[in-house]
Amino acid sequence: MPGTHPTDPIADAFESQRDRLRAIAYRVLGSHADAEDVVQEAWLRLSRQDADTINNLGGWLTTVVGRISLDVLRSGRTRPEVAFDDQVPELTVTLDDAPAPEDLVTLGDAVGLALLTVLDSLRPHERLAFVLHDVFAVPFEEIGTILGKSADATKMLTSRARKKVRTAQQPASALRQQREVVQAFLAAARDGEFEHLLQVLHPEVKFTVNTANGQFVMLGATEVATRARMARDAARGHAATVNGRPGVISWSEDGTPLSLLVFTVVDGRVTEITAVIDPAELALLDLPYPV
């Protein structure tokens, strides 16, 4: 295991690459557990390799991690992260005055679960080629070595994957429309306008609240509209995008997160709201600081 021999130059060199390798594996597989396993396997292979035969350690490790990740994808052994509706997951939260989440490919290492969801539409070869080239700028020649393809064939494969990603990504206009629906809901909640709340809520809307005392679920527009006091407070929060969906973050005066709301909007109505108000859970999330 690297790190246990601080004087070992190979272990030190591997440690310098570890974060990058883990990021690559995570982007390809969508699971932190699988990414850690892949990186550990890469270390084991390196420890059995004659270091004198490696001219470019970074390239060699990228190739190894890429091949292992591809094998995992093909085998279907991936362990996807817990879905948002099951419990509080790892979240990608961006304040709406930060770089637009629609520009996912340009965000490099900042790319999170929103892109991972889009990548699920790609085949293993396409997913690996897209991640390595468009996110981590690995040359086509190196990717071709991993895939057993020529550089030209790899370039065409990546281009095809890129087109699929762009097609699958939610248009910026659609997200803006969803935000407008959320703002209408928050305004109605703030002003106590019950009829307006019913207009923007789907009749079968689901409101899930994660509190310090457990998770509570409310169903139906009338029930949710009646208990929209929490959203009334959130109306004074800051608009955000959470895993590609409109959301709102609220902070206390000292900058401690008070609540995180995430909305699902379909056909101009709110179909689902998830609220996190448990201080312990909020503290575990990588939330932006107040602006």
Secondary structure as the mmCIF struct_conf table of DSSP 4:
data_model
#
loop_
_struct_conf.conf_type_id
_struct_conf.id
_struct_conf.beg_label_comp_id
_struct_conf.beg_label_asym_id
_struct_conf.beg_label_seq_id
_struct_conf.end_label_comp_id
_struct_conf.end_label_asym_id
_struct_conf.end_label_seq_id
TURN_TY1_P TURN_TY1_P1 PRO A 2 GLY A 3
BEND BEND1 THR A 4 THR A 4
TURN_TY1_P TURN_TY1_P2 PRO A 6 THR A 7
HELX_RH_AL_P HELX_RH_AL_P1 PRO A 9 LEU A 29
BEND BEND2 GLY A 30 GLY A 30
HELX_RH_AL_P HELX_RH_AL_P2 HIS A 32 SER A 47
TURN_TY1_P TURN_TY1_P3 ARG A 48 ARG A 48
BEND BEND3 GLN A 49 GLN A 49
HELX_RH_3T_P HELX_RH_3T_P1 ALA A 51 THR A 53
BEND BEND4 ASN A 55 ASN A 55
HELX_RH_AL_P HELX_RH_AL_P3 LEU A 57 SER A 75
TURN_TY1_P TURN_TY1_P4 GLY A 76 GLY A 76
HELX_LH_PP_P HELX_LH_PP_P1 PRO A 80 ALA A 83
TURN_TY1_P TURN_TY1_P5 PHE A 84 ASP A 86
BEND BEND5 GLN A 87 GLN A 87
STRN STRN1 VAL A 93 LEU A 95
TURN_TY1_P TURN_TY1_P6 ASP A 96 ASP A 97
BEND BEND6 ALA A 98 PRO A 99
TURN_TY1_P TURN_TY1_P7 PRO A 101 GLU A 102
HELX_RH_3T_P HELX_RH_3T_P2 LEU A 104 ALA A 110
HELX_RH_AL_P HELX_RH_AL_P4 LEU A 113 LEU A 119
TURN_TY1_P TURN_TY1_P8 ASP A 120 SER A 121
BEND BEND7 LEU A 122 LEU A 122
HELX_RH_AL_P HELX_RH_AL_P5 PRO A 124 PHE A 130
HELX_RH_PI_P HELX_RH_PI_P1 VAL A 131 VAL A 135
TURN_TY1_P TURN_TY1_P9 PHE A 136 PHE A 136
HELX_RH_AL_P HELX_RH_AL_P6 PHE A 140 LEU A 147
TURN_TY1_P TURN_TY1_P10 GLY A 148 GLY A 148
HELX_RH_AL_P HELX_RH_AL_P7 ALA A 151 ALA A 168
BEND BEND8 GLN A 169 GLN A 169
HELX_LH_PP_P HELX_LH_PP_P2 GLN A 170 PRO A 171
HELX_RH_AL_P HELX_RH_AL_P8 ALA A 172 ASP A 191
TURN_TY1_P TURN_TY1_P11 GLY A 192 GLY A 192
HELX_RH_AL_P HELX_RH_AL_P9 PHE A 194 VAL A 200
STRN STRN2 LEU A 201 THR A 211
TURN_TY1_P TURN_TY1_P12 ALA A 212 ASN A 213
STRN STRN3 GLY A 214 LEU A 219
BEND BEND9 GLY A 220 GLY A 220
HELX_RH_AL_P HELX_RH_AL_P10 ALA A 221 THR A 226
TURN_TY1_P TURN_TY1_P13 ARG A 227 ALA A 228
HELX_RH_AL_P HELX_RH_AL_P11 ARG A 229 ALA A 234
TURN_TY1_P TURN_TY1_P14 ALA A 235 ARG A 236
BEND BEND10 GLY A 237 GLY A 237
STRN STRN4 HIS A 238 VAL A 242
TURN_TY1_P TURN_TY1_P15 ASN A 243 GLY A 244
STRN STRN5 ARG A 245 TRP A 251
TURN_TY1_P TURN_TY1_P16 GLU A 253 ASP A 254
BEND BEND11 GLY A 255 GLY A 255
STRN STRN6 PRO A 257 VAL A 266
TURN_TY1_P TURN_TY1_P17 ASP A 267 GLY A 268
STRN STRN7 ARG A 269 VAL A 276
HELX_RH_AL_P HELX_RH_AL_P12 PRO A 279 LEU A 284
BEND BEND12 LEU A 285 LEU A 285
HELX_LH_PP_P HELX_LH_PP_P3 LEU A 287 PRO A 290
#
